[in-house]
Amino acid sequence: MISPPPSDWRDLQRQVSRIFQRSGLNSETNKMITTTRGTVNIDVYAEDSSIQPSTTYICECKYWKSNVPKTVVHALRSVVQDYGANWGFIISSAGFQSGAYEVAANSPIKLLTWSEFQELYVDRWIHNYMFQRLGEVDPLVEYTEPINSRIFRKAERLDTKKQQQFRQLREKYWPLGFFAIHLTASSGSILRNLPLRRNMQNLNAIETGLPDELLGAIYLSDFVDILCRNAREAIAAFDQVFGERA
């Protein structure tokens, strides 16, 4: 999944809106909208302007201990219709009563658990957010790739001690740099079964050289943060050897 379970109703709204935003949509929480029957406060409002005509989503976030009843579905259907939105999402931490599914059938209302909501947007999240973040790793890829004549020429001008430090850093960090390339080439598909350590018996030499915390990450958001943080630390170490960004 993209993110851990929300801690409360505010966190549920924040995380839903953030997933929309990182998937390429415009989104905000607690938005007041004007419908044909008056103003309504919306938990999460999102608009996808990447397609034309744009698509509008109105979301109710229910951080409840009990299943959502059909009355909530009826209410959201009315708001979606009165506002002219394309879709209405009810995202529940507990689930839904059977009657809620009956009311939502053949309507623009989707009833989603936290994991089901994330699954709808995981591919767009990877494309729009994760791949953008991977740009932070590019300098590490240059420092560690097998053949980079520009970097090697600069390394040859270093003194003996710094050349040794450069070789040691390359040996230490090449798995991380190569993994970033592999991640992009696979379109993120290798992250569909986190944590990576779950399949440790199938990991190759590159992946077993990755940081422990990266192998143990179970959420995509944490995985990307850990990857980029380790890459920044590695890049800083290389920069120090060269006295600048090589």
BELQUIJO-V493605 format. One record per residue. N is the residue number from 1. SS is DSSP state (hx for helix, st for strand, lp for the rest). PHI is phi in degrees with one decimal (NA if undefined). PSI is psi as a letter, one per 40 degrees, with the letter a starting at -180 (NA if undefined). Layout:
# BELQUIJO-V493605
((N & SS & PHI & PSI) (N & SS & PHI & PSI))
This chain:
# BELQUIJO-V493605
((1 & lp & NA & i) (2 & lp & -74.0 & d) (3 & lp & -136.6 & i) (4 & lp & -69.4 & i) (5 & lp & -58.8 & i) (6 & lp & -62.9 & i) (7 & lp & -90.3 & d) (8 & lp & -161.3 & a) (9 & hx & -67.8 & d) (10 & hx & -66.1 & d) (11 & hx & -65.4 & d) (12 & hx & -61.6 & d) (13 & hx & -62.6 & d) (14 & hx & -60.5 & d) (15 & hx & -68.4 & d) (16 & hx & -60.7 & d) (17 & hx & -62.9 & d) (18 & hx & -66.1 & d) (19 & hx & -64.4 & d) (20 & hx & -56.7 & d) (21 & hx & -61.4 & d) (22 & hx & -75.2 & e) (23 & lp & -95.1 & e) (24 & lp & 100.8 & e) (25 & lp & -100.6 & i) (26 & st & -89.3 & h) (27 & st & -151.7 & i) (28 & st & -152.9 & i) (29 & st & -101.0 & i) (30 & st & 49.5 & f) (31 & st & -93.5 & h) (32 & st & -87.4 & h) (33 & st & -119.9 & i) (34 & st & -107.5 & h) (35 & st & -108.1 & i) (36 & lp & -65.8 & e) (37 & lp & -109.9 & e) (38 & st & 126.4 & a) (39 & st & -89.5 & i) (40 & st & -136.9 & h) (41 & st & -89.3 & h) (42 & st & -105.7 & h) (43 & st & -58.9 & d) (44 & st & -139.4 & h) (45 & st & -116.2 & h) (46 & st & -139.7 & i) (47 & st & -137.0 & h) (48 & st & -103.5 & h) (49 & lp & -95.8 & e) (50 & lp & -76.4 & e) (51 & lp & -121.4 & i) (52 & lp & -124.5 & h) (53 & lp & -67.8 & i) (54 & lp & -64.7 & i) (55 & st & -112.8 & h) (56 & st & -111.1 & h) (57 & st & -121.4 & h) (58 & st & -116.3 & h) (59 & st & -120.7 & h) (60 & st & -104.8 & h) (61 & st & -109.2 & h) (62 & st & -114.6 & g) (63 & lp & -91.6 & g) (64 & lp & -114.4 & i) (65 & lp & -87.1 & e) (66 & lp & -107.5 & i) (67 & lp & -68.4 & i) (68 & st & -73.0 & h) (69 & lp & -85.6 & i) (70 & hx & -69.4 & d) (71 & hx & -60.7 & d) (72 & hx & -66.9 & d) (73 & hx & -66.5 & d) (74 & hx & -57.2 & d) (75 & hx & -64.8 & d) (76 & hx & -69.4 & d) (77 & hx & -58.1 & d) (78 & hx & -65.1 & d) (79 & hx & -65.0 & d) (80 & hx & -60.0 & d) (81 & hx & -68.3 & d) (82 & hx & -69.2 & d) (83 & hx & -90.2 & d) (84 & lp & 85.6 & f) (85 & lp & -74.3 & i) (86 & lp & -82.9 & d) (87 & st & -139.2 & i) (88 & st & -123.9 & h) (89 & st & -110.3 & h) (90 & st & -114.6 & h) (91 & st & -108.2 & h) (92 & st & -115.6 & h) (93 & lp & -80.4 & e) (94 & lp & -108.9 & d) (95 & lp & 131.0 & a) (96 & st & -137.9 & i) (97 & lp & -73.4 & i) (98 & hx & -59.8 & d) (99 & hx & -63.2 & d) (100 & hx & -65.8 & d) (101 & hx & -65.6 & d) (102 & hx & -64.6 & d) (103 & hx & -69.7 & d) (104 & hx & -76.6 & e) (105 & lp & -59.2 & i) (106 & lp & 56.9 & f) (107 & lp & -139.1 & i) (108 & lp & -81.4 & e) (109 & st & -99.0 & h) (110 & st & -110.7 & h) (111 & st & -101.2 & h) (112 & st & -131.9 & h) (113 & st & -77.9 & i) (114 & hx & -59.1 & d) (115 & hx & -70.5 & d) (116 & hx & -66.1 & d) (117 & hx & -61.2 & d) (118 & hx & -62.8 & d) (119 & hx & -62.1 & d) (120 & hx & -62.5 & d) (121 & hx & -116.9 & e) (122 & hx & -61.4 & d) (123 & hx & -66.1 & d) (124 & hx & -69.0 & d) (125 & hx & -62.4 & d) (126 & hx & -62.2 & d) (127 & hx & -69.7 & d) (128 & hx & -85.8 & d) (129 & hx & -111.4 & d) (130 & hx & -62.7 & d) (131 & hx & -65.0 & d) (132 & hx & -66.8 & d) (133 & hx & -64.6 & d) (134 & hx & -64.1 & e) (135 & hx & -60.4 & d) (136 & hx & -66.2 & d) (137 & hx & -89.6 & e) (138 & hx & -52.5 & d) (139 & hx & -61.1 & d) (140 & hx & -66.9 & d) (141 & hx & -59.7 & d) (142 & hx & -63.6 & d) (143 & hx & -67.3 & d) (144 & hx & -111.5 & e) (145 & lp & -63.7 & i) (146 & lp & -57.1 & d) (147 & lp & -128.9 & h) (148 & lp & -147.3 & g) (149 & hx & -60.6 & d) (150 & hx & -64.1 & d) (151 & hx & -65.5 & d) (152 & hx & -63.5 & d) (153 & hx & -63.5 & d) (154 & hx & -67.4 & d) (155 & hx & -64.6 & d) (156 & hx & -65.8 & d) (157 & lp & -87.2 & e) (158 & lp & -76.2 & i) (159 & lp & -71.5 & i) (160 & hx & -58.3 & d) (161 & hx & -63.3 & d) (162 & hx & -70.6 & d) (163 & hx & -62.3 & d) (164 & hx & -65.4 & d) (165 & hx & -61.8 & d) (166 & hx & -61.3 & d) (167 & hx & -64.1 & d) (168 & hx & -65.0 & d) (169 & hx & -66.5 & d) (170 & hx & -62.7 & d) (171 & hx & -65.4 & d) (172 & hx & -72.3 & d) (173 & hx & -107.3 & e) (174 & hx & -61.5 & d) (175 & hx & -60.4 & d) (176 & hx & -67.9 & d) (177 & hx & -65.1 & d) (178 & hx & -67.7 & d) (179 & hx & -63.1 & d) (180 & hx & -61.7 & d) (181 & hx & -64.7 & d) (182 & hx & -60.9 & d) (183 & hx & -63.3 & d) (184 & hx & -66.0 & d) (185 & hx & -63.8 & d) (186 & lp & -86.8 & e) (187 & lp & 57.7 & f) (188 & lp & 81.2 & e) (189 & hx & -63.5 & d) (190 & hx & -70.3 & e) (191 & hx & -95.1 & e) (192 & lp & -72.5 & e) (193 & lp & -131.7 & f) (194 & lp & -74.4 & i) (195 & lp & -79.6 & i) (196 & hx & -59.7 & d) (197 & hx & -63.9 & e) (198 & hx & -58.0 & d) (199 & hx & -109.6 & f) (200 & hx & -54.8 & d) (201 & hx & -66.5 & e) (202 & hx & -102.3 & e) (203 & lp & -71.6 & i) (204 & lp & -90.9 & a) (205 & hx & -61.4 & d) (206 & hx & -64.9 & d) (207 & hx & -70.1 & d) (208 & hx & -73.1 & e) (209 & lp & -92.1 & e) (210 & lp & -80.5 & i) (211 & lp & -59.5 & i) (212 & hx & -55.9 & d) (213 & hx & -66.0 & d) (214 & hx & -72.2 & d) (215 & hx & -64.8 & d) (216 & hx & -95.6 & e) (217 & lp & -63.9 & h) (218 & lp & -109.9 & e) (219 & lp & -119.0 & i) (220 & hx & -60.0 & d) (221 & hx & -61.4 & d) (222 & hx & -65.5 & d) (223 & hx & -57.6 & d) (224 & hx & -65.5 & d) (225 & hx & -60.9 & d) (226 & hx & -65.4 & d) (227 & hx & -59.8 & d) (228 & hx & -69.3 & d) (229 & hx & -64.9 & d) (230 & hx & -64.6 & d) (231 & hx & -65.6 & d) (232 & hx & -62.2 & d) (233 & hx & -63.8 & d) (234 & hx & -66.1 & d) (235 & hx & -61.4 & d) (236 & hx & -61.2 & d) (237 & hx & -65.6 & d) (238 & hx & -64.6 & d) (239 & hx & -58.0 & d) (240 & hx & -65.4 & d) (241 & hx & -62.4 & d) (242 & hx & -84.8 & e) (243 & lp & 78.1 & e) (244 & lp & -174.6 & i) (245 & lp & -76.4 & h) (246 & lp & -67.8 & NA))
